Amino acid sequence: MKNISIKELNYLNDFMSWELLAAKKCYQYGCQENNSPHQQLFFEAARVHQQNYTNLLNHIDRVYKNQGGQLQ
């Protein structure tokens, strides 16, 4: 697996922040929605954003461990 530089990690950090914010907003909108199909749509979008966040976190963790805990 290719090593990741600090700059690339900063990009991933930004992506993770956006995904987390999107998940929180979708969940909040879902809680405020009274229409069941719309509410489900918001909750599903929140789940997808949460999964994207988790995937990014797991990827960073794998790369970090493969690099022996060293960043370039």
Short mmCIF file of the C-alpha atoms (twelve columns), coordinates in Angstrom:
data_MODEL
# 
_entry.id   MODEL 
# 
loop_
_atom_site.group_PDB 
_atom_site.id 
_atom_site.type_symbol 
_atom_site.label_atom_id 
_atom_site.label_alt_id 
_atom_site.label_comp_id 
_atom_site.label_asym_id 
_atom_site.label_seq_id 
_atom_site.Cartn_x 
_atom_site.Cartn_y 
_atom_site.Cartn_z 
_atom_site.pdbx_PDB_model_num 
ATOM 1  C CA . MET A 1  0.000   0.000  0.000  1 
ATOM 2  C CA . LYS A 2  1.302   3.425  -0.926 1 
ATOM 3  C CA . ASN A 3  2.346   5.752  1.873  1 
ATOM 4  C CA . ILE A 4  0.239   8.835  2.482  1 
ATOM 5  C CA . SER A 5  1.805   12.248 2.983  1 
ATOM 6  C CA . ILE A 6  0.726   14.821 5.553  1 
ATOM 7  C CA . LYS A 7  -0.857  16.904 2.777  1 
ATOM 8  C CA . GLU A 8  -2.952  13.927 1.645  1 
ATOM 9  C CA . LEU A 9  -3.975  13.272 5.243  1 
ATOM 10 C CA . ASN A 10 -5.124  16.889 5.498  1 
ATOM 11 C CA . TYR A 11 -7.311  16.366 2.417  1 
ATOM 12 C CA . LEU A 12 -8.766  13.233 3.997  1 
ATOM 13 C CA . ASN A 13 -9.389  15.190 7.184  1 
ATOM 14 C CA . ASP A 14 -11.385 17.741 5.186  1 
ATOM 15 C CA . PHE A 15 -13.387 14.965 3.493  1 
ATOM 16 C CA . MET A 16 -14.133 13.407 6.871  1 
ATOM 17 C CA . SER A 17 -15.298 16.754 8.263  1 
ATOM 18 C CA . TRP A 18 -17.654 17.228 5.318  1 
ATOM 19 C CA . GLU A 19 -19.047 13.713 5.633  1 
ATOM 20 C CA . LEU A 20 -19.611 14.104 9.368  1 
ATOM 21 C CA . LEU A 21 -21.351 17.451 8.907  1 
ATOM 22 C CA . ALA A 22 -23.545 16.044 6.121  1 
ATOM 23 C CA . ALA A 23 -24.484 13.044 8.284  1 
ATOM 24 C CA . LYS A 24 -25.433 15.287 11.196 1 
ATOM 25 C CA . LYS A 25 -27.499 17.616 9.023  1 
ATOM 26 C CA . CYS A 26 -29.333 14.772 7.286  1 
ATOM 27 C CA . TYR A 27 -30.120 13.186 10.642 1 
ATOM 28 C CA . GLN A 28 -31.334 16.519 12.032 1 
ATOM 29 C CA . TYR A 29 -33.560 17.119 8.997  1 
ATOM 30 C CA . GLY A 30 -34.908 13.586 9.301  1 
ATOM 31 C CA . CYS A 31 -35.856 14.199 12.923 1 
ATOM 32 C CA . GLN A 32 -37.717 17.364 11.936 1 
ATOM 33 C CA . GLU A 33 -39.570 15.792 8.996  1 
ATOM 34 C CA . ASN A 34 -43.152 14.594 9.527  1 
ATOM 35 C CA . ASN A 35 -43.570 12.901 6.134  1 
ATOM 36 C CA . SER A 36 -42.440 9.295  6.617  1 
ATOM 37 C CA . PRO A 37 -40.971 8.733  3.107  1 
ATOM 38 C CA . HIS A 38 -39.036 11.997 3.338  1 
ATOM 39 C CA . GLN A 39 -37.888 11.152 6.845  1 
ATOM 40 C CA . GLN A 40 -36.595 7.776  5.654  1 
ATOM 41 C CA . LEU A 41 -34.766 9.472  2.804  1 
ATOM 42 C CA . PHE A 42 -32.960 11.810 5.198  1 
ATOM 43 C CA . PHE A 43 -32.086 8.975  7.566  1 
ATOM 44 C CA . GLU A 44 -30.759 6.869  4.674  1 
ATOM 45 C CA . ALA A 45 -28.639 9.811  3.490  1 
ATOM 46 C CA . ALA A 46 -27.313 10.219 7.041  1 
ATOM 47 C CA . ARG A 47 -26.429 6.506  7.124  1 
ATOM 48 C CA . VAL A 48 -24.567 6.757  3.802  1 
ATOM 49 C CA . HIS A 49 -22.564 9.770  4.969  1 
ATOM 50 C CA . GLN A 50 -21.767 8.002  8.251  1 
ATOM 51 C CA . GLN A 51 -20.576 4.948  6.306  1 
ATOM 52 C CA . ASN A 52 -18.384 7.156  4.085  1 
ATOM 53 C CA . TYR A 53 -16.887 8.715  7.220  1 
ATOM 54 C CA . THR A 54 -16.204 5.282  8.718  1 
ATOM 55 C CA . ASN A 55 -14.635 4.032  5.473  1 
ATOM 56 C CA . LEU A 56 -12.282 7.015  5.355  1 
ATOM 57 C CA . LEU A 57 -11.335 6.525  9.001  1 
ATOM 58 C CA . ASN A 58 -10.651 2.827  8.469  1 
ATOM 59 C CA . HIS A 59 -8.540  3.582  5.393  1 
ATOM 60 C CA . ILE A 60 -6.426  6.104  7.278  1 
ATOM 61 C CA . ASP A 61 -5.997  3.635  10.140 1 
ATOM 62 C CA . ARG A 62 -4.838  0.860  7.767  1 
ATOM 63 C CA . VAL A 63 -2.355  3.144  6.023  1 
ATOM 64 C CA . TYR A 64 -1.033  4.444  9.338  1 
ATOM 65 C CA . LYS A 65 -0.499  0.902  10.623 1 
ATOM 66 C CA . ASN A 66 1.157   -0.188 7.341  1 
ATOM 67 C CA . GLN A 67 3.541   2.749  7.595  1 
ATOM 68 C CA . GLY A 68 4.558   1.592  11.046 1 
ATOM 69 C CA . GLY A 69 2.939   4.558  12.746 1 
ATOM 70 C CA . GLN A 70 5.099   6.977  10.737 1 
ATOM 71 C CA . LEU A 71 3.851   9.882  8.666  1 
ATOM 72 C CA . GLN A 72 5.817   11.353 5.787  1 
# 
